[in-house]
Amino acid sequence: MEQRRLKLPIGIQTFEEIRTNGYIYVDKTKYFIDMIDSGKIYFLARPRRFGKSLAVSTFDALFSGEKDLFKGLYAEEFFNRPDYKTSPIIRIDMSKVVTDFGMDYLIESLKQVTIEIAEKIEVDVPKHLAPGDFLRSLIVNAAKKYNQKVVILLDEYDKPYTDFVNEPEIAENVRKLLRSYYVQIKTGDEHIRFTFITGISKFAKFGVFSVLNSPLDISLMPKYAEICGLTEAEIIQYFPDYLEETANEMQITIEELIEKMRYHYNGFSFDSDAKTRLYNPYSTLTFFANKIFLNYWIETGRSKVIADFMKKHNLTVEQFRYMPITLDFAKSPGDVDTAPPEGFLYQCGYLTLRPGTGNDLTLDYPNTEVLNSMSAMVSENILRGRDDDFSCCRSDMIDALMSSDHNLFVTVFNRLLASIPYDDFSHVAKKIVYKNRYNYSVNEWLYRSSILMFLRGCGVLSFAEMHTNLGRSDIVIVYCGNIWVVEIKVAYAGKSPTKKAEEALKQIVDNNYAAPYPNAVCIGLAIDDTVRQITDFRIVS
């Protein structure tokens, strides 16, 4: 009988379900056993949809004595130890706390989550207590009932807090509530065997770390860099059938497929030397299911929060490329209400670590998928509420590129530029000047950045500042075999857009920017800064 192929565990966060219902499980249990053997209280920060909840579920099964689930895995020997014993589990999933209806409802929701845990492990606790007092009684009473120290598994500890990233006053009230709740883990320390906490970041002011007994933060430790996410070696080892099937359907080799996957989905790095590269599990598994290179990252939730954050802080996509940071910043990038924008985006997984100079690091987008997803979100936010929405503009841009329609190409960009409020443009310019990160025209950079962001958001392969032996072009666009080399010039007050368009095209020709791209369309764009529109252009094709 032919062996049935294991299924893709898309969206499955329960270890038991994966192990009993025929799903692929990438064995990470060596890290969990090492943690149990080495310490007592740990914290792990990772972005959403990176396997934190599955790690929590795996710890739950380890301490609950679910030996059969670990057959053939690294952790199988753990259950054969002479001193092995089970423990009562207090597993707190803060993503279940409802934050949509104000503080009073949030308090009741937190209490209800805790009551359900007590009912699950059959421990009696007076229900009239406040959430923090209820948790303390639950820890003490569970240890007494089972005559064993308890295990605390706290998943998404910061979720109720980060839900209010754009409302700092409410975030402060939530912080105080959760601090009074989490302090009970410290007061119950004598009754606790092991604690594992997950979140998107180690918020310094949040309180959980100042009220706990110094959890070991393993988030940037090279030793645990691969604890969540998928390495390329793991994809090759655990998904050979899916690689072969997908490669055959795309009519390419497996090596070519892996190279394309690397470009789209690889690149997350969480170790202090930024050497490890990881694939996001959700994007990778969803790609194998669909066999189409799309931006699945944008489906992982919280996109509205990110887009609103970018809008509120007058941010562009391009300004975060290759941003230098210190290792201290990587370890503690700040709280919701105090973190700089790069800190917030890093914590949410939109930026990741790259090597820097000396002991320092840099930030950049992990891969094409995340860069394009961010670009799409910001473009949609700019065009929201207009007659020309993002999908309409995207459709027209694709048509322009497919048919080499130069007039439509320019028209779409003008619709985008017309959607950007003047005040937003001015505020971004001031921030860029203050950062002093660019030594050329700020306005030209902003125009180019907006156009490049829109192209990437459309899923169009586009590159900034492509170098040749004589210089670098502003933008190179590649779509369905058609290549466009674009140079942008800004006509400030009193300057001729016609001359600027001619100058832009001449720069392309004189510097031979199109030499690497046979049959490329060369287009020089002139933006009249007084009206913020492309008012002239010149073409060579």
C-alpha positions in Angstrom: 0.0 0.0 0.0 1.3 3.4 -0.9 2.2 5.5 2.1 0.0 8.5 2.5 1.7 11.9 2.2 1.7 14.0 5.4 -0.3 17.2 5.2 0.8 20.8 5.5 0.0 22.2 9.0 -1.2 25.5 7.8 -2.6 27.5 10.7 -2.3 24.5 13.1 -0.8 25.6 16.4 -1.6 22.5 18.5 1.2 19.9 18.8 -1.2 17.1 19.5 -3.3 17.8 16.4 -0.2 17.9 14.2 1.2 14.6 15.6 -2.1 12.6 15.5 -3.8 13.9 12.3 -1.2 13.3 9.7 0.6 16.7 9.5 4.3 17.4 9.0 6.1 18.3 12.2 9.5 19.9 11.9 11.3 18.6 15.0 12.3 21.5 17.3 12.1 19.5 20.5 15.9 19.5 21.1 15.6 23.2 22.0 12.8 22.6 24.5 14.6 19.8 26.3 17.7 22.0 26.5 15.7 24.7 28.1 14.1 22.4 30.6 17.5 21.0 31.5 19.2 24.4 31.7 16.9 26.8 33.6 13.5 27.6 35.0 12.0 30.8 33.4 12.4 31.9 29.8 11.2 34.6 27.4 11.0 34.3 23.6 10.2 37.2 21.3 9.1 36.4 17.7 6.7 38.1 15.3 3.2 36.8 14.8 2.7 33.5 12.9 6.2 32.3 13.6 5.4 29.2 15.7 5.4 30.6 19.3 2.0 29.1 20.1 3.1 25.7 18.7 6.2 25.9 21.0 3.9 26.6 24.0 1.7 23.6 22.9 4.7 21.4 22.7 5.8 22.3 26.2 2.3 21.6 27.4 2.6 18.0 25.9 6.0 17.5 27.4 5.0 18.3 31.0 1.6 16.6 30.6 3.2 13.2 29.9 1.9 12.8 26.3 4.7 10.3 25.5 3.1 8.8 22.5 3.1 12.2 20.7 6.9 12.3 20.8 7.7 9.0 19.2 10.6 9.3 16.8 11.4 12.9 17.9 14.4 14.2 19.8 12.4 14.6 23.0 11.3 10.9 23.1 14.0 10.1 25.6 12.8 12.8 28.0 10.0 10.5 29.2 12.3 7.6 30.0 14.3 9.6 32.6 14.1 8.1 36.1 13.2 11.5 37.6 10.5 12.3 34.9 7.2 13.5 36.4 4.2 15.3 35.0 3.1 18.8 36.3 -0.2 20.7 36.4 -0.2 23.2 33.5 -1.4 26.8 33.8 -1.5 27.8 30.1 -2.5 31.4 29.6 -3.3 32.5 26.0 -3.5 36.3 26.1 -4.7 36.4 22.5 -8.1 35.2 23.9 -8.5 38.3 26.0 -11.1 40.6 24.3 -9.9 44.2 23.8 -12.6 45.6 21.6 -15.1 46.9 24.2 -13.2 49.0 26.7 -11.3 48.4 30.0 -14.2 47.0 32.0 -14.9 44.3 29.4 -11.2 43.6 29.1 -10.9 43.0 32.9 -13.8 40.6 32.8 -12.4 38.8 29.8 -9.0 38.4 31.5 -10.7 37.0 34.5 -12.8 34.6 32.4 -9.7 33.3 30.6 -8.2 32.5 34.0 -11.4 30.9 35.3 -11.4 28.6 32.2 -7.9 27.4 33.0 -8.9 26.6 36.6 -11.9 24.6 35.3 -9.7 22.7 32.9 -7.3 21.5 35.5 -10.1 21.1 38.0 -8.9 23.5 40.7 -11.4 25.4 42.9 -10.7 29.2 43.2 -13.2 31.8 44.5 -14.7 33.5 41.4 -15.3 36.9 43.1 -11.5 37.7 43.0 -9.8 40.2 40.7 -7.8 38.7 37.8 -4.5 39.0 39.6 -5.7 37.5 42.9 -7.4 34.8 40.9 -4.2 33.8 39.2 -2.3 33.8 42.5 -4.9 31.5 44.1 -4.9 29.3 41.0 -1.1 28.8 41.2 -1.1 28.0 44.9 -4.2 25.8 44.9 -3.1 23.8 41.8 0.3 23.0 43.5 -1.4 21.9 46.6 -4.1 19.8 44.9 -1.6 17.8 42.7 1.3 18.0 45.2 3.5 19.1 42.4 4.9 22.4 41.3 3.0 23.9 38.4 4.2 24.9 34.9 3.3 28.4 33.6 3.0 28.8 29.9 2.2 32.4 29.0 1.5 32.9 25.3 1.4 36.3 23.6 1.8 38.1 26.9 1.8 41.5 25.2 -1.2 41.0 22.9 -3.7 43.1 24.9 -1.1 45.9 25.1 0.0 46.0 21.5 -3.7 46.1 20.4 -3.6 49.8 21.4 -0.4 50.8 19.6 -2.1 53.8 18.2 -3.9 54.7 21.5 -1.1 55.2 24.1 -3.5 56.4 26.9 -5.5 53.1 26.8 -2.2 51.2 26.4 -1.0 52.6 29.7 -4.1 51.4 31.5 -3.8 48.0 30.0 -0.1 47.9 31.0 -1.1 48.6 34.7 -3.7 45.9 34.7 -1.4 43.2 33.2 1.4 44.2 35.4 -0.7 43.5 38.5 -1.7 40.2 36.9 1.8 39.0 35.9 3.4 39.9 39.3 1.5 36.9 40.7 4.0 34.6 38.8 6.8 36.1 40.9 4.9 35.8 44.2 4.0 32.2 43.4 7.6 31.3 42.5 8.0 28.6 45.2 5.0 26.7 43.6 6.4 26.9 40.0 8.5 24.4 38.3 9.0 26.0 34.9 7.8 29.2 33.1 7.8 30.0 29.4 6.7 33.4 28.1 6.2 34.5 24.5 5.5 37.8 22.9 6.5 40.0 20.0 9.0 42.0 22.1 10.5 42.5 25.5 8.8 45.8 26.4 11.0 47.4 29.0 8.4 49.6 30.7 5.6 47.0 30.4 6.3 45.5 33.9 6.4 41.8 33.3 10.1 41.7 33.4 10.6 44.0 36.4 8.1 41.9 38.4 9.4 38.5 37.4 12.5 36.7 38.7 14.7 37.8 35.8 13.5 35.5 32.9 16.3 34.4 30.6 15.6 36.2 27.3 16.6 33.7 24.6 15.2 35.9 21.7 18.7 36.8 20.3 20.7 33.9 21.5 22.4 32.2 18.6 21.9 28.9 20.4 18.1 29.2 20.0 18.0 31.1 16.7 16.2 28.3 14.9 13.7 27.5 17.7 10.9 28.9 15.6 10.6 29.3 11.8 12.0 27.1 9.1 15.6 26.8 7.9 16.3 26.0 4.2 17.8 22.7 5.3 14.6 21.8 7.2 12.5 22.6 4.2 14.6 20.3 2.1 14.5 17.6 4.8 10.8 17.7 5.7 9.1 18.8 2.5 10.8 16.8 -0.3 7.4 15.7 -1.9 6.1 19.3 -1.9 9.3 20.6 -3.4 9.2 18.0 -6.2 5.5 18.5 -6.9 5.8 22.3 -7.0 8.9 22.3 -9.1 7.2 19.9 -11.6 4.1 22.1 -11.8 6.2 25.2 -12.4 8.4 23.2 -14.9 11.6 24.2 -13.2 14.2 22.2 -11.2 14.1 21.9 -7.4 17.2 24.0 -7.2 15.6 26.8 -9.2 12.5 26.5 -7.0 14.5 26.9 -3.8 16.3 29.9 -5.3 12.9 31.6 -6.0 11.6 30.6 -2.6 14.7 32.1 -1.0 14.1 35.4 -2.7 10.4 35.6 -1.7 10.2 34.0 1.7 13.6 33.5 3.3 15.6 36.1 5.3 14.3 36.5 8.9 17.1 36.7 11.4 16.9 36.6 15.2 20.4 36.0 16.4 22.7 38.6 17.8 25.2 38.1 14.9 22.5 38.1 12.3 23.8 35.0 10.6 20.8 32.7 10.7 18.2 33.0 7.9 14.7 31.6 8.4 11.5 31.2 6.4 8.2 32.3 7.9 6.2 29.0 8.4 2.9 30.4 7.3 4.1 31.9 4.1 6.1 28.8 3.2 3.4 26.3 3.9 0.7 28.4 2.1 3.0 28.7 -0.9 3.3 24.9 -1.1 -0.5 24.7 -0.9 -1.1 27.3 -3.7 2.1 26.8 -5.7 1.9 30.5 -6.6 4.4 33.2 -5.5 2.2 35.6 -3.7 2.6 37.9 -0.7 1.0 35.6 2.0 2.6 37.7 4.8 -0.1 40.3 4.4 -2.7 37.7 5.4 -1.2 37.2 8.8 -3.2 39.9 10.4 -2.7 43.4 12.0 -2.1 45.0 8.6 -4.6 47.8 9.4 -2.6 48.6 12.6 0.6 48.7 10.6 -0.8 50.8 7.8 -2.4 53.3 10.3 0.9 53.4 12.2 2.8 54.3 9.0 0.2 57.0 8.2 0.2 58.4 11.7 4.0 58.8 11.8 4.3 60.0 8.1 6.6 57.2 7.2 7.7 55.9 3.8 8.7 52.3 3.1 12.1 53.0 1.6 13.5 55.0 4.6 14.0 51.8 6.7 16.3 50.1 4.2 19.8 49.3 5.7 19.1 51.3 8.9 22.0 51.0 11.4 21.1 50.0 15.0 23.0 48.8 18.1 22.8 45.4 19.6 21.2 47.0 22.7 18.4 48.4 20.5 17.9 44.9 19.0 17.5 43.4 22.5 15.1 46.1 23.7 13.6 48.3 20.9 11.2 50.2 23.1 7.6 50.2 24.3 4.5 50.8 22.2 4.2 54.4 23.2 8.0 55.2 23.1 9.6 53.0 20.5 10.9 54.7 17.4 9.1 53.6 14.2 11.9 51.2 13.3 11.6 49.6 16.7 7.9 49.0 16.3 8.3 47.6 12.8 11.2 45.4 13.9 9.1 43.9 16.7 6.2 43.2 14.4 8.5 41.3 12.0 8.4 43.8 9.1 12.1 44.5 9.6 14.7 42.0 10.6 18.4 41.9 11.6 21.3 42.1 9.2 25.1 42.3 10.0 26.5 45.8 10.5 30.0 47.1 11.4 31.8 46.0 14.5 29.3 44.9 17.1 26.4 46.9 15.6 23.7 45.6 13.3 21.4 47.0 10.6 17.7 46.6 9.9 16.1 45.7 6.6 13.0 44.0 5.2 13.5 40.2 5.5 12.6 39.4 1.9 10.6 40.5 -1.2 7.3 39.2 0.3 7.5 41.4 3.3 8.8 44.4 1.4 6.0 44.1 -1.2 3.4 43.5 1.5 4.4 46.6 3.4 4.4 48.6 0.1 0.9 47.3 -0.7 -0.5 48.2 2.7 0.9 51.8 2.6 -0.3 52.3 -1.0 -3.7 51.1 -0.1 -3.7 53.5 2.8 -2.8 56.4 0.6 -5.5 55.6 -1.9 -8.2 54.7 0.6 -11.4 56.5 0.1 -10.6 57.8 -3.4 -12.4 57.0 -6.6 -9.1 55.5 -7.8 -8.5 52.8 -5.2 -5.5 50.6 -5.0 -6.9 47.7 -7.0 -8.0 50.0 -9.8 -4.6 51.7 -10.0 -2.8 48.3 -9.8 -4.9 46.9 -12.7 -4.1 50.0 -14.8 -0.4 49.8 -14.0 -0.2 46.1 -15.0 -2.0 47.0 -18.3 0.5 49.8 -18.9 3.5 47.5 -18.3 2.1 44.6 -20.4 1.2 46.8 -23.4 4.1 49.4 -23.0 1.5 52.1 -22.8 3.7 55.1 -21.8 0.8 57.5 -21.3 -1.1 55.1 -19.0 2.1 54.4 -17.1 2.5 58.1 -16.3 -1.2 58.6 -15.6 -1.3 55.9 -12.9 1.7 57.5 -11.2 0.0 60.9 -11.2 -3.1 59.4 -9.6 -0.8 58.0 -6.9 1.0 61.3 -6.3 -2.3 63.2 -6.3 -3.5 61.0 -3.4 -0.6 62.0 -1.1 -1.8 64.9 1.2 0.5 67.9 1.0 1.0 67.9 4.8 2.1 64.3 4.8 4.7 65.0 2.2 6.0 68.0 4.1 6.2 66.1 7.4 8.1 63.2 5.9 10.6 65.6 4.2 11.3 67.3 7.6 12.0 63.9 9.2 14.3 62.8 6.4 16.2 66.1 6.6 16.5 65.7 10.3 17.9 62.2 10.1 20.4 63.6 7.5 20.5 60.2 5.9 20.3 61.3 2.3 22.8 63.6 0.5 20.6 64.3 -2.6 17.3 66.1 -3.1 14.8 65.1 -0.4 11.8 65.8 -2.6 13.2 63.7 -5.4 13.9 60.9 -3.0 10.3 61.1 -1.7 8.8 61.0 -5.2 11.0 58.1 -6.2 10.2 56.3 -2.9 6.5 56.6 -3.4 6.6 55.4 -7.0 8.9 52.5 -6.0 6.6 51.6 -3.1 3.5 51.5 -5.3 5.3 49.3 -7.9 6.3 46.8 -5.2 2.9 46.9 -3.7 1.5 45.9 -7.2 3.8 42.8 -7.1 6.0 44.3 -9.9 9.6 43.4 -9.7 11.3 46.8 -9.3 14.8 47.9 -8.1 16.1 51.2 -6.9 19.5 52.6 -7.8 20.7 49.8 -10.1 24.4 50.3 -10.6 26.2 50.2 -13.9 29.8 51.0 -14.7 28.9 54.7 -15.2 26.3 55.3 -12.5 23.0 54.2 -11.2 19.4 54.5 -12.5 16.6 55.6 -10.2 14.3 52.6 -10.9 14.4 49.4 -13.1 11.1 47.7 -13.6 10.8 44.1 -14.8 7.4 42.6 -15.7 6.6 39.7 -17.9 9.7 40.1 -20.0 9.3 43.8 -20.4 12.0 46.0 -18.8 11.7 49.8 -18.1 14.6 51.9 -17.0 13.3 55.0 -15.2 15.1 58.3 -14.3 13.3 60.9 -12.3 14.0 64.7 -12.2 12.2 67.3 -10.2 11.4 70.7 -11.7 11.3 73.1 -8.8 9.7 76.6 -9.0 10.9 78.4 -12.1 12.5 75.3 -13.7 11.3 73.8 -17.0 9.7 70.3 -16.7 10.5 69.8 -20.4 14.2 70.4 -19.9 14.1 68.1 -16.8 12.5 65.3 -18.8 15.1 65.7 -21.5 17.9 65.8 -18.9 16.6 62.6 -17.3 16.5 60.7 -20.6 19.9 62.0 -21.6 21.3 60.7 -18.3 20.0 57.2 -19.0 21.5 57.3 -22.5 24.8 58.9 -21.7 25.5 56.6 -18.8 24.3 53.5 -20.6 21.9 52.5 -17.8 20.0 50.2 -20.2 23.0 48.3 -21.4 22.4 45.2 -19.2 18.7 45.1 -20.4 18.2 44.3 -24.1 15.1 46.0 -25.6 14.5 48.0 -22.5 12.1 51.0 -22.5 14.0 54.1 -21.3 11.8 56.8 -19.8 12.8 60.1 -18.3 10.1 61.6 -16.0 9.9 65.2 -15.0 7.9 66.1 -11.8 6.7 69.6 -11.4 7.2 70.2 -7.7 4.7 73.1 -7.6 1.8 70.7 -8.6 3.4 67.4 -7.5 2.6 65.8 -10.9 4.6 64.3 -13.8 4.0 67.0 -16.4 6.5 65.8 -19.0 8.4 62.7 -20.0 10.7 61.4 -22.8 10.9 57.9 -24.2 13.4 55.8 -26.0 12.4 52.2 -26.7 
